[in-house]
Amino acid sequence: MKDIKMVAVDVDGTFVRLDYTYDIPRFKRILSRMSRAGCQFVVASGNQYYQLRDLFPEYYDELSFVAENGAFVKDHTELVFTADMPKETVNAVIDVCREYPEILNVLCGVESAYCQRGTVSQEFFELTGIYYHRLKWVDDFKQVKDRILKFAPTVPEEKTFEYYDMFRERLGGLIEPVTSGHGSIDLIVPGCHKASGLKRLVKRWGITPEQCTAFGDGGNDIEMLKYCGQSYAMANAPENVKNAAKFVCPSNEEDGVLITLEKIFE
């Protein structure tokens, strides 16, 4: 366990508690121990980079980020990679989603995320703003001028897997749906997931997957948990995620990531 050179953590349901807090002084102590051991800390999430960055005010440049499920990768202050969904794919996704008015869609770009007027409520826009700290209204998704990373549709919770299957069936090959359940689905560029983002950093830093540790709780963490030599599913994770990890650690509400990192870097 001593030769760990990277620790990658999911955020929602993993690193932060339900109220979106974490023990900042405790984490900073662990971070300085990790730093002395030559180990990098990577925030790996489906969320937008600007939202993730704001979780670590004043010291986010000490961290690296695999945001938007691997579509946006930052090595400290240097932008390493952004996905670029082809225009035809973007239009195909928009056309399919328009057939289902109950899909509440968010278009995620490098510069900002976007909601389309007339398709979602002001209340949905404000709620989405919690997760996307750069968010704009637009009149038509097809007119957005940005590098598109992914779509983040919200569907009725009880129909999550119904829609997941529909996206896979109708848009398979163009996009890959991933979900952590609860009505949230991400439509990502195929092969562009958290593990692919970690691979880019592993290569840059000249380390190996065996020297990496990951923590996660959702379906979109599975590739990352399988990729890293050491992996922990949170106690609050579903069985399929626990099966993908080597170990289970205490839940996010019990600060499971910090407890485990203290043991690793004591």
Disulfide bonds with the S-S distance in Angstrom:
none
